[in-house]
Amino acid sequence: MKKAFVITIALGLSLVNSADLTTAFESPDATKIVKKDLLVDTKKFTMPSNCITKNKEAIARGKFIYHNLNGKKAKGKVPTGLSKKLPNGKTKQFGNCVACHNIEGAIGGGNVGPDLTSYQEFFIKTGVRDNQFVYQKIADARVDNPNTHMTINLTSKMFNEREICDIASYVVSNKK
């Protein structure tokens, strides 16, 4: 009796496992989704003239972008020349650079990317890096590191040139 029961169960399971279930679930064509998610080619940018500035409003915009993720949850007053909304009415995605990089005044500064504290003193003034390097790193860091995990901000159009300049101006600014 037990033997017949076991054989019946085994036979039943084999029939279930051999059934064609391809019509039991939706299988959409993912071609469009995959194309949308593919990264665009790496692009080398030339920093616009007068990009890096000591203008307090530009640095304030760069700081705001650096320390905030998106318009809905952005902390603090939005600086002049920046908006929490895009022209199409959608919420502006900010940089949230602080998730990976530490910098002066960071709350919960990350340690995935390099520490940018005292960047001007350690890198710009010593000549180890220049403003073009900072601009390019923020615009598309893949130029000198194809395996980077950093966002590709200008190439992907997450930010425009002015916003890249504002972030770069903030990074290289004297924060004391």
Secondary structure, 3 states (H helix, E strand, C coil): CHHHHHHHHHHHHHHHHHCCCCCCCCCCCCHHHHHHHCCCCCCCCCCCCCCCCCCHHHHHHHHHHHHCCECCCCCCCCCCCCCCECCCCCECECCCHHHCCCCCCCCCCCCCCCCCCCHHHHHHCCCCCCHHHHHHHHHHHHHCCCCCCCCCCCCCCCCCHHHHHHHHHHHHCCCC
